[in-house]
């Protein structure tokens, strides 16, 4: 699951790709020069790093995602639960609501989610 841990710049770079995909790699280097003041080589180094993690693919000069941003964020959430709470969603929720009380609306939304995702 380590492949889903991104540093701050990796995350900003990934967000930029998701926002503009599919994007030609040349256009991506130009965009990164504007956004991050990167040289072409820096963009390609960062792209290779994220391609090696199977998040993106550079095929024939066009960069596409191998997973949606939502899927990526879901995998990060699962990893966080596993590392921080032994994979226990109830433990996470218990810890969370000790610090922040839930509104009636939030409770209702969570109850709906539970009903929609019950096993069996």
N, C-alpha and C positions, 0 to 999 in steps of 0.2 A: 504493500500500500504506500510505500515511501514515494512512489512516482507521482502521487497526488499532492505532495507537499511542495509548495512553490514559495520562493522568496518574493519580496515585494515587487521587484522589477519583472520577474517572471510572470507574476499574476497580472500586472499592468499590460505586459506584452501579450499574454494570452487573451485578455479582455479586448485588446485592440484587434487581434485576429478574429475573434468571435464576432465582433461588431462589423467587420468588413469582409468576411469570407463569402464566397471564395475570392481570394486576392492573389494577383500575380506577385511573385517574390520580389520583382523589381519595384513594384508599387509599394510593397511592404517596407522595403529598405528606405524609400523616399518618405513614407509616413513616419517611420521610426526616427529618421533624421529630423523631421519637424517636431515630433512629439517628445522625443527623448534626447535629441542631439547626438544620436548614435552614428558611428561610421557603418558602412555597408557590412564590414566583416563582423562587427558586434551583433548586428541583426542576424546574420547567418549562423553565428555561434549560438545565440540564444534560440533560434529556430531549431537547430540541430538538437539542442538539449531537450526541447519539448517534443520533438519528433521521436527521440530515443525513448521517451516516456509513453509513447503511443497516445498522445493527446492530439497531435496534429500530424499532417502528412504533406510533404512537398513533392508533388507529382508533376513532372514535366513543367516545372516553373510556376505551378499554381498551388497555393497553400490552402488546405481544407482541414476541417476538424474531423477527428476520428470519434469524438464524443461531444455531445452538446454541452453548453455551459451548465445547464441544469443537472445533467448526469455527473459532470465533474464535481459540482458543489455537493450533490448527494453523496458521492464517494468520499469527499472530504468530511462530510458530516458523520458517515459511518466510521471512518478512521478516527475521528475525534471521540466518538462514543466508545469505541473499542479501547483506545489508549487512555482515556480519562475516566471512564466509568465502567470498565470491564464489559463493554457492549450492552449495558443495561439502560434502556430508555427510561424506565421508571426511576432509577437512581439519578439520572440526569435531571428529569423533571422535578424530583424532590429537592435536589440541590438548587435548581433554578427558582422554584417558587418560594424557597426560604428567603430569597433576596427581593423578589418582586411578586407582589400579589397579582393574581389574575383577575381581569375584569369579567363580568358576566358574559360579555360577548366572546372573549377569548376562551372561556370555559365551554361555551356552546360550540364554538368552532372545533375545539379539541374533541368534544364528544362526538360530533359529526364525523370527524376523521377516524376516530376509533371504530365507530359503527361501520364505516365504509371499508375499513381494512381488517376487519375481524377474520380470523381463520375459520374455515368451515362454514 
